[in-house]
């Protein structure tokens, strides 16, 4: 009963959101990052990639899936999109939840942005992923002071103080130790970072087929 009440509240919030504010997401190419608890990934893929969802016409282009480093039932889903707004609207819709709820999914946490700075090409195709969502006092000042240029940067015009950095790494535990070290926190504070959230993902699979999975 509690779970049913939770989803009813979520549906109400999702349906009310478009009426409350104008979308931050443009009808333009961008990247969608989702962190979500999924009890059965195989079932989720079957339901999500079902032809009835028509993902190509909903703005989706390619996908890459990662497993959260700290929770084997939490996944990071990365979608390259030709239409970011349409893709986000689908993820936020009741159609997405209803089509996938049998897989035991949790409430999705959504980050998204258009590409501000492309990441260098990876050495191999199966690196783990570090995603950082920064809230900064001044983007240009932060960008000048950041000491690594090996991450792609993503932003939304409606959120000038927020930037997402996506970095592929070979050793995810080493990257986690570095990002969570006191010295790194001091560097970020000096660069004008007021808040940050970090996701660490272990590579699982990727693909381009958006009408039936692989």
Backbone as CSV, one residue per row, in Angstrom:
resi,resn,N_x,N_y,N_z,CA_x,CA_y,CA_z,C_x,C_y,C_z
1,UNK,0.824,-1.203,0.000,0.000,0.000,0.000,0.866,1.264,0.000
2,UNK,1.945,1.246,0.784,2.844,2.402,0.813,3.482,2.636,-0.550
3,UNK,3.852,1.527,-1.229,4.471,1.663,-2.544,3.491,2.252,-3.544
4,UNK,2.221,1.808,-3.484,1.203,2.346,-4.375,0.999,3.826,-4.122
5,UNK,0.962,4.223,-2.859,0.800,5.638,-2.515,1.968,6.463,-3.037
6,UNK,3.166,5.901,-2.926,4.362,6.592,-3.429,4.240,6.886,-4.916
7,UNK,3.847,5.864,-5.686,3.767,6.058,-7.141,2.627,6.989,-7.525
8,UNK,1.529,6.942,-6.798,0.432,7.870,-7.073,0.883,9.313,-6.853
9,UNK,1.651,9.538,-5.791,2.183,10.883,-5.524,3.158,11.297,-6.611
10,UNK,3.980,10.349,-7.044,4.952,10.668,-8.098,4.250,11.036,-9.398
11,UNK,3.228,10.260,-9.781,2.482,10.566,-10.996,1.875,11.954,-10.922
12,UNK,1.335,12.296,-9.744,0.715,13.615,-9.579,1.736,14.727,-9.768
13,UNK,2.943,14.531,-9.226,3.992,15.541,-9.370,4.456,15.660,-10.814
14,UNK,4.595,14.518,-11.481,5.039,14.523,-12.874,4.042,15.239,-13.763
15,UNK,2.760,14.936,-13.581,1.733,15.539,-14.424,1.565,17.024,-14.138
16,UNK,1.851,17.425,-12.901,1.689,18.831,-12.541,2.890,19.671,-12.948
17,UNK,4.062,19.047,-13.096,5.296,19.795,-13.339,5.248,20.679,-14.574
18,UNK,4.774,20.189,-15.736,4.771,21.049,-16.915,3.950,22.307,-16.750
19,UNK,2.899,22.237,-15.948,2.051,23.402,-15.743,2.668,24.394,-14.776
20,UNK,3.631,23.925,-13.981,4.217,24.783,-12.951,5.389,25.607,-13.477
21,UNK,6.111,25.071,-14.476,7.280,25.806,-14.941,7.577,25.453,-16.389
22,UNK,8.247,26.358,-17.046,8.679,26.096,-18.404,9.858,25.129,-18.380
23,UNK,9.894,24.224,-19.346,10.953,23.225,-19.380,12.326,23.869,-19.539
24,UNK,13.308,23.330,-18.810,14.690,23.781,-18.944,15.363,23.138,-20.149
25,UNK,14.752,22.093,-20.674,15.417,21.274,-21.676,15.055,21.725,-23.090
26,UNK,16.054,21.907,-23.957,15.790,22.389,-25.315,15.463,21.261,-26.287
27,UNK,14.773,21.601,-27.359,14.579,20.657,-28.467,15.850,20.648,-29.304
28,UNK,16.910,20.100,-28.725,18.236,20.120,-29.349,19.012,18.903,-28.860
29,UNK,20.096,18.533,-29.552,20.918,17.404,-29.103,21.467,17.638,-27.693
30,UNK,21.539,16.580,-26.916,22.069,16.670,-25.562,22.257,15.286,-24.974
31,UNK,22.661,15.241,-23.733,22.912,13.972,-23.041,22.076,13.909,-21.777
32,UNK,21.473,12.760,-21.572,20.597,12.513,-20.432,21.245,11.483,-19.525
33,UNK,21.427,11.851,-18.249,22.023,10.962,-17.255,20.958,10.628,-16.214
34,UNK,20.770,9.339,-15.954,19.747,8.907,-14.992,20.384,7.957,-13.988
35,UNK,20.119,8.187,-12.722,20.535,7.245,-11.679,19.262,6.666,-11.093
36,UNK,19.162,5.340,-11.112,17.885,4.714,-10.783,18.079,3.327,-10.206
37,UNK,17.285,3.017,-9.208,17.294,1.670,-8.650,16.437,0.782,-9.540
38,UNK,16.999,-0.357,-9.959,16.299,-1.303,-10.823,16.565,-2.704,-10.276
39,UNK,15.518,-3.392,-9.868,15.701,-4.719,-9.282,16.053,-5.770,-10.329
40,UNK,15.509,-5.636,-11.532,15.743,-6.621,-12.587,16.104,-5.880,-13.866
41,UNK,17.398,-5.779,-14.170,17.836,-5.008,-15.324,17.375,-5.640,-16.637
42,UNK,17.394,-6.960,-16.733,16.964,-7.617,-17.969,15.501,-7.321,-18.260
43,UNK,14.676,-7.376,-17.229,13.257,-7.067,-17.407,13.072,-5.601,-17.784
44,UNK,13.853,-4.735,-17.144,13.782,-3.308,-17.467,14.107,-3.071,-18.938
45,UNK,15.175,-3.697,-19.443,15.568,-3.489,-20.839,14.485,-3.982,-21.787
46,UNK,13.884,-5.130,-21.464,12.807,-5.653,-22.307,11.658,-4.669,-22.395
47,UNK,11.304,-4.096,-21.260,10.176,-3.165,-21.223,10.544,-1.802,-21.820
48,UNK,11.721,-1.316,-21.496,12.115,0.022,-21.947,12.334,0.068,-23.455
49,UNK,12.994,-0.951,-23.994,13.292,-0.978,-25.419,12.148,-1.540,-26.269
50,UNK,11.012,-1.801,-25.658,9.872,-2.330,-26.406,9.506,-1.388,-27.552
51,UNK,9.185,-1.925,-28.736,8.851,-1.076,-29.883,7.747,-0.062,-29.604
52,UNK,6.815,-0.389,-28.713,5.711,0.542,-28.450,6.193,1.862,-27.855
53,UNK,7.371,1.856,-27.222,7.887,3.105,-26.648,8.444,4.050,-27.705
54,UNK,8.738,3.524,-28.898,9.123,4.361,-30.038,10.229,5.348,-29.644
55,UNK,11.316,4.822,-29.091,12.352,5.668,-28.503,13.043,6.584,-29.510
56,UNK,13.206,6.126,-30.735,13.843,6.989,-31.736,13.045,8.264,-31.947
57,UNK,11.733,8.125,-32.023,10.889,9.306,-32.233,10.674,10.103,-30.958
58,UNK,11.152,9.587,-29.847,11.086,10.322,-28.587,12.411,11.016,-28.287
59,UNK,13.310,11.041,-29.244,14.544,11.808,-29.095,15.773,11.024,-28.726
60,UNK,15.654,9.711,-28.460,16.802,8.913,-28.029,17.643,8.456,-29.224
61,UNK,18.951,8.401,-29.019,19.866,8.013,-30.092,20.696,6.794,-29.714
62,UNK,21.490,6.885,-28.636,22.314,5.764,-28.178,22.188,5.641,-26.669
63,UNK,22.649,4.510,-26.141,22.606,4.309,-24.693,23.896,3.690,-24.198
64,UNK,24.158,3.900,-22.911,25.284,3.267,-22.222,24.852,3.045,-20.776
65,UNK,24.988,1.814,-20.294,24.546,1.462,-18.950,25.739,1.172,-18.042
66,UNK,25.637,1.641,-16.799,26.652,1.418,-15.777,25.981,0.929,-14.501
67,UNK,26.728,0.180,-13.689,26.256,-0.225,-12.366,26.913,0.672,-11.318
68,UNK,26.122,1.170,-10.397,26.655,2.027,-9.342,27.691,1.273,-8.520
69,UNK,28.787,1.944,-8.200,29.892,1.282,-7.508,29.510,0.822,-6.101
70,UNK,28.544,1.477,-5.480,28.213,1.142,-4.104,26.947,0.336,-3.913
71,UNK,26.125,0.180,-4.972,24.837,-0.511,-4.840,24.574,-1.312,-6.109
72,UNK,24.623,-2.650,-6.034,24.461,-3.471,-7.231,23.074,-3.399,-7.863
73,UNK,22.108,-2.823,-7.165,20.764,-2.667,-7.722,20.492,-1.241,-8.195
74,UNK,21.513,-0.415,-8.204,21.372,0.948,-8.705,22.210,1.098,-9.965
75,UNK,21.618,1.720,-10.977,22.269,1.823,-12.282,22.327,3.274,-12.745
76,UNK,23.318,3.557,-13.562,23.447,4.861,-14.202,23.210,4.648,-15.695
77,UNK,22.182,5.285,-16.217,21.797,5.146,-17.615,22.159,6.435,-18.332
78,UNK,22.929,6.320,-19.394,23.371,7.497,-20.144,22.808,7.406,-21.562
79,UNK,22.088,8.429,-21.975,21.485,8.443,-23.301,21.948,9.671,-24.076
80,UNK,22.510,9.434,-25.261,22.739,10.523,-26.194,21.412,10.755,-26.915
81,UNK,21.007,11.996,-27.019,19.686,12.311,-27.551,19.782,13.322,-28.690
82,UNK,18.924,13.166,-29.675,18.834,14.170,-30.731,17.858,15.270,-30.334
83,UNK,16.973,14.974,-29.389,16.020,15.956,-28.876,15.921,15.760,-27.375
84,UNK,16.664,16.558,-26.630,16.765,16.379,-25.183,15.422,16.571,-24.493
85,UNK,14.665,17.557,-24.917,13.383,17.830,-24.274,12.430,16.644,-24.404
86,UNK,12.315,16.093,-25.608,11.410,14.970,-25.824,11.837,13.757,-25.006
87,UNK,13.150,13.514,-24.909,13.643,12.366,-24.152,13.354,12.517,-22.663
88,UNK,13.608,13.704,-22.118,13.349,13.936,-20.690,11.858,13.822,-20.404
89,UNK,11.037,14.365,-21.283,9.589,14.304,-21.072,9.103,12.863,-21.032
90,UNK,9.707,11.994,-21.840,9.316,10.588,-21.790,9.719,9.956,-20.461
91,UNK,10.942,10.214,-20.006,11.396,9.644,-18.735,10.531,10.139,-17.576
92,UNK,10.065,11.363,-17.653,9.241,11.927,-16.591,7.782,11.531,-16.708
93,UNK,7.412,10.889,-17.777,6.000,10.605,-18.037,5.526,9.354,-17.313
94,UNK,4.225,9.265,-17.122,3.641,8.066,-16.526,3.793,6.877,-17.462
95,UNK,3.905,7.118,-18.778,4.088,6.017,-19.725,5.383,5.264,-19.439
96,UNK,6.448,5.991,-19.133,7.725,5.361,-18.816,7.610,4.540,-17.537
97,UNK,7.037,5.132,-16.491,6.926,4.425,-15.212,6.049,3.190,-15.347
98,UNK,4.918,3.319,-15.995,4.000,2.193,-16.123,4.583,1.072,-16.969
99,UNK,5.373,1.438,-17.980,5.947,0.411,-18.839,7.083,-0.333,-18.156
100,UNK,7.693,0.254,-17.153,8.880,-0.341,-16.528,8.689,-0.721,-15.069
101,UNK,7.535,-0.414,-14.481,7.369,-0.608,-13.049,7.513,-2.075,-12.650
102,UNK,7.199,-3.006,-13.559,7.340,-4.420,-13.243,8.772,-4.837,-13.005
103,UNK,9.721,-4.039,-13.472,11.138,-4.355,-13.269,11.626,-3.930,-11.889
104,UNK,10.742,-3.348,-11.090,11.118,-2.936,-9.743,11.927,-1.676,-9.717
105,UNK,11.583,-0.702,-10.540,12.373,0.521,-10.606,12.037,1.463,-9.467
106,UNK,13.012,2.297,-9.135,12.813,3.341,-8.154,12.623,4.676,-8.849
107,UNK,12.511,5.707,-8.067,12.322,7.051,-8.595,13.592,7.505,-9.312
108,UNK,13.526,7.899,-10.592,14.747,8.294,-11.312,15.255,9.663,-10.884
109,UNK,16.560,9.776,-10.750,17.218,11.070,-10.567,17.780,11.460,-11.927
110,UNK,17.390,12.617,-12.432,17.715,13.012,-13.794,18.673,14.193,-13.810
111,UNK,19.783,14.026,-14.520,20.677,15.129,-14.871,20.711,15.190,-16.390
112,UNK,20.832,16.367,-16.938,20.870,16.484,-18.393,21.513,17.800,-18.789
113,UNK,22.014,17.840,-20.014,22.598,19.083,-20.513,23.012,18.961,-21.959
114,UNK,23.244,20.094,-22.569,23.815,20.113,-23.911,25.329,20.211,-23.773
115,UNK,26.027,19.718,-24.766,27.484,19.632,-24.669,28.135,21.009,-24.730
116,UNK,28.879,21.325,-23.694,29.634,22.574,-23.618,31.079,22.350,-24.058
117,UNK,31.613,21.200,-23.656,32.995,20.848,-23.988,33.061,19.343,-24.172
118,UNK,33.455,18.865,-25.366,33.495,17.414,-25.580,34.635,16.766,-24.809
119,UNK,34.397,15.533,-24.395,35.445,14.771,-23.717,36.388,14.181,-24.754
120,UNK,37.673,14.012,-24.414,38.592,13.338,-25.332,38.113,11.921,-25.618
121,UNK,38.476,11.382,-26.769,38.094,10.023,-27.100,38.757,9.049,-26.128
122,UNK,38.002,8.058,-25.616,38.591,7.098,-24.668,39.601,6.181,-25.342
123,UNK,40.528,5.668,-24.555,41.515,4.728,-25.065,40.840,3.409,-25.415
124,UNK,39.899,2.987,-24.586,39.134,1.765,-24.833,37.654,2.090,-24.666
125,UNK,36.801,1.181,-25.046,35.372,1.478,-25.048,34.616,1.109,-23.790
126,UNK,35.295,0.540,-22.805,34.558,0.015,-21.648,35.038,0.597,-20.324
127,UNK,35.429,1.836,-20.343,35.854,2.477,-19.092,34.670,2.700,-18.165
128,UNK,34.983,2.784,-16.892,33.983,3.195,-15.918,33.741,4.690,-16.065
129,UNK,32.746,5.195,-15.336,32.323,6.579,-15.512,32.234,7.300,-14.169
130,UNK,32.778,8.517,-14.141,32.599,9.411,-13.002,31.766,10.598,-13.487
131,UNK,30.631,10.811,-12.851,29.763,11.937,-13.187,29.696,12.865,-11.990
132,UNK,29.945,14.143,-12.233,29.909,15.128,-11.149,28.975,16.267,-11.555
133,UNK,28.047,16.560,-10.702,27.163,17.705,-10.913,27.604,18.817,-9.960
134,UNK,28.197,19.865,-10.538,28.703,20.985,-9.755,27.674,22.120,-9.720
135,UNK,27.591,22.764,-8.585,26.921,24.054,-8.488,28.014,25.062,-8.178
136,UNK,28.183,26.054,-9.056,29.317,26.968,-8.950,28.842,28.417,-8.868
137,UNK,29.665,29.245,-8.239,29.338,30.665,-8.131,29.411,31.355,-9.491
138,UNK,30.447,31.008,-10.262,30.644,31.617,-11.572,31.284,30.582,-12.493
139,UNK,30.576,30.220,-13.554,31.034,29.145,-14.420,32.379,29.455,-15.074
140,UNK,32.537,30.635,-15.647,33.772,30.962,-16.347,34.969,30.944,-15.404
141,UNK,34.772,31.454,-14.184,35.849,31.427,-13.201,36.187,29.993,-12.807
142,UNK,35.162,29.176,-12.595,35.382,27.773,-12.247,36.122,27.051,-13.365
143,UNK,35.717,27.301,-14.606,36.314,26.621,-15.744,37.805,26.937,-15.871
144,UNK,38.187,28.175,-15.590,39.592,28.562,-15.676,40.424,27.882,-14.604
145,UNK,39.811,27.623,-13.443,40.573,27.103,-12.321,40.580,25.581,-12.240
146,UNK,39.699,24.922,-12.985,39.679,23.457,-12.907,40.980,22.910,-13.496
147,UNK,41.504,21.878,-12.855,42.850,21.420,-13.195,42.876,20.209,-14.125
148,UNK,41.716,19.753,-14.590,41.708,18.602,-15.493,40.811,18.911,-16.690
149,UNK,41.336,18.680,-17.878,40.555,18.904,-19.075,40.139,17.612,-19.750
150,UNK,40.027,16.524,-18.976,39.748,15.214,-19.557,38.304,14.777,-19.360
151,UNK,37.415,15.715,-19.129,36.006,15.396,-18.937,35.145,16.225,-19.880
152,UNK,34.055,15.619,-20.350,33.081,16.376,-21.109,32.239,17.219,-20.166
153,UNK,31.864,18.411,-20.601,31.058,19.308,-19.768,29.709,19.539,-20.420
154,UNK,28.665,19.569,-19.576,27.288,19.734,-20.051,26.584,20.786,-19.202
155,UNK,25.761,21.612,-19.876,25.049,22.671,-19.159,23.679,22.870,-19.783
156,UNK,22.829,23.605,-19.050,21.534,24.039,-19.554,21.460,25.552,-19.434
157,UNK,20.928,26.205,-20.445,20.890,27.670,-20.442,20.066,28.216,-19.288
158,UNK,19.077,27.449,-18.830,18.260,27.920,-17.720,18.868,27.710,-16.351
159,UNK,20.030,27.064,-16.297,20.717,26.808,-15.018,22.189,27.195,-15.167
160,UNK,22.488,28.482,-15.222,23.864,28.928,-15.490,24.873,28.527,-14.422
161,UNK,24.424,28.250,-13.213,25.345,27.902,-12.144,25.557,26.413,-11.969
162,UNK,25.015,25.602,-12.886,25.131,24.144,-12.779,25.893,23.607,-13.985
163,UNK,26.851,22.736,-13.731,27.600,22.101,-14.820,27.807,20.633,-14.461
164,UNK,27.654,19.773,-15.445,27.863,18.335,-15.274,29.153,17.949,-15.982
165,UNK,30.029,17.269,-15.273,31.281,16.782,-15.851,31.228,15.265,-15.931
166,UNK,31.497,14.728,-17.118,31.480,13.279,-17.333,32.866,12.825,-17.756
167,UNK,33.466,11.960,-16.950,34.830,11.504,-17.199,34.887,9.984,-17.189
168,UNK,35.430,9.400,-18.251,35.635,7.963,-18.283,36.994,7.642,-17.682
169,UNK,37.032,6.605,-16.833,38.259,6.268,-16.113,38.498,4.762,-16.185
170,UNK,39.772,4.387,-16.095,40.120,2.979,-16.110,40.008,2.324,-14.745
171,UNK,40.314,3.069,-13.693,40.294,2.546,-12.322,39.283,3.354,-11.526
172,UNK,38.075,2.816,-11.363,36.983,3.559,-10.732,37.241,3.788,-9.244
173,UNK,37.868,2.829,-8.566,38.129,3.005,-7.136,39.181,4.083,-6.905
174,UNK,40.195,4.121,-7.744,41.211,5.170,-7.641,40.593,6.538,-7.883
175,UNK,39.706,6.621,-8.864,39.021,7.881,-9.147,38.136,8.304,-7.972
176,UNK,37.492,7.341,-7.358,36.630,7.653,-6.209,37.459,8.167,-5.036
177,UNK,38.576,7.511,-4.764,39.439,7.946,-3.660,39.927,9.378,-3.886
178,UNK,40.284,9.689,-5.151,40.759,11.038,-5.461,39.657,12.073,-5.298
179,UNK,38.473,11.782,-5.832,37.379,12.746,-5.797,36.870,13.005,-4.380
180,UNK,36.998,12.008,-3.521,36.492,12.146,-2.159,37.571,12.545,-1.156
181,UNK,38.762,12.841,-1.631,39.852,13.201,-0.731,39.698,14.635,-0.223
182,UNK,40.177,14.929,0.983,40.110,16.296,1.517,40.781,17.315,0.613
183,UNK,41.905,16.941,-0.007,42.606,17.874,-0.879,41.770,18.275,-2.080
184,UNK,41.051,17.321,-2.653,40.202,17.606,-3.807,39.056,18.536,-3.407
185,UNK,38.518,18.331,-2.234,37.430,19.187,-1.754,37.922,20.620,-1.554
186,UNK,39.133,20.757,-1.072,39.698,22.102,-0.900,39.875,22.801,-2.249
187,UNK,40.335,22.038,-3.247,40.525,22.605,-4.587,39.193,23.080,-5.156
188,UNK,38.168,22.285,-4.993,36.860,22.646,-5.536,36.262,23.846,-4.818
189,UNK,36.457,23.904,-3.517,35.961,25.051,-2.763,36.645,26.333,-3.223
190,UNK,37.952,26.256,-3.460,38.698,27.422,-3.920,38.267,27.853,-5.312
191,UNK,37.750,26.911,-6.103,37.314,27.216,-7.466,35.886,27.744,-7.515
192,UNK,35.251,27.888,-6.349,33.914,28.455,-6.314,32.788,27.448,-6.361
193,UNK,33.076,26.188,-6.056,32.041,25.163,-6.019,31.284,25.279,-4.697
194,UNK,29.978,25.446,-4.788,29.167,25.575,-3.579,28.505,24.262,-3.185
195,UNK,28.352,23.360,-4.142,27.747,22.050,-3.855,28.089,21.110,-5.000
196,UNK,28.212,19.820,-4.688,28.432,18.848,-5.754,27.867,17.499,-5.349
197,UNK,27.466,16.737,-6.363,27.048,15.349,-6.201,27.852,14.524,-7.189
198,UNK,28.236,13.319,-6.775,29.089,12.481,-7.617,28.464,11.099,-7.770
199,UNK,28.441,10.614,-9.002,28.028,9.247,-9.296,29.234,8.492,-9.853
200,UNK,29.419,7.249,-9.393,30.496,6.394,-9.885,29.865,5.151,-10.500
201,UNK,30.131,4.914,-11.795,29.509,3.792,-12.481,30.498,2.849,-13.125
202,UNK,30.243,1.552,-12.996,31.057,0.503,-13.610,30.384,0.094,-14.923
203,UNK,31.129,0.125,-16.015,30.569,-0.139,-17.336,29.902,-1.511,-17.426
204,UNK,28.716,-1.530,-18.065,28.022,-2.777,-18.342,27.860,-3.035,-19.831
205,UNK,27.264,-2.084,-20.550,27.006,-2.290,-21.974,26.626,-0.975,-22.638
206,UNK,26.670,-0.977,-23.963,26.218,0.189,-24.713,25.649,-0.278,-26.038
207,UNK,24.935,0.616,-26.705,24.348,0.243,-27.982,23.666,1.417,-28.649
208,UNK,23.202,1.157,-29.860,22.535,2.203,-30.639,21.116,1.804,-31.023
209,UNK,20.767,0.559,-30.842,19.440,0.099,-31.269,18.403,0.525,-30.246
210,UNK,17.519,1.426,-30.621,16.546,1.975,-29.674,15.122,1.473,-29.930
211,UNK,14.985,0.385,-30.654,13.635,-0.117,-30.926,13.485,-1.608,-30.631
212,UNK,14.311,-2.096,-29.679,14.165,-3.492,-29.321,15.290,-4.017,-28.462
213,UNK,16.284,-3.161,-28.193,17.390,-3.562,-27.333,18.380,-4.434,-28.071
214,UNK,19.310,-4.964,-27.313,20.337,-5.813,-27.934,20.534,-7.064,-27.097
